Amino acid sequence: MIVVSDTSPLHYLILIDQVFVLPALFGRVLTTPHVIAELGRLEAPEQVRAWLTNLPDWLEIKTPQSIPSTSRLDQGETEAIALAQELGADTLLIDERDGAKFAREQGLFVTGTLGVLQTAARRGLLSLADALETLRGTNFRHSATLFDQLLDDESSESS
């Protein structure tokens, strides 16, 4: 399985101490040098920057061969989408709405931080309620009711 990640899913999974689910779900995850640079920006939380000092073996950094120019996406998103396309990725991890829409238009299967957390919870790797509660304490953008809907969906599935 080939999985490519943009910045946001890595950022938030590191921030809420749930990044361990990525290798458990996917084995290996690829990302781009620009995504790594974004994670290491001074504005990034110390926990995220510290994680970069000892990258895990399951994370592979690869530069896409060709990067299309698009003004509607930032460089990290553009590179992640380009890499996913080049590799024929099974999944692209991306949270940003315009980036996800563009990736879907390119024929990529897309999920984000919340999709990863849902899948990990279904496989018994974490408590979705606990992960979402921790995520609430970050600057993760979501609608007021989204987390409640996810928890309702989880309880419906387990009934």
Beta strands, then each sheet from edge to edge (+ up, - down):
strand 1: 3-5
strand 2: 29-31
strand 3: 59-61
strand 4: 91-93
strand 5: 110-111
sheet 1: 1+ 4+ 5+
sheet 2: 2+ 3+
end
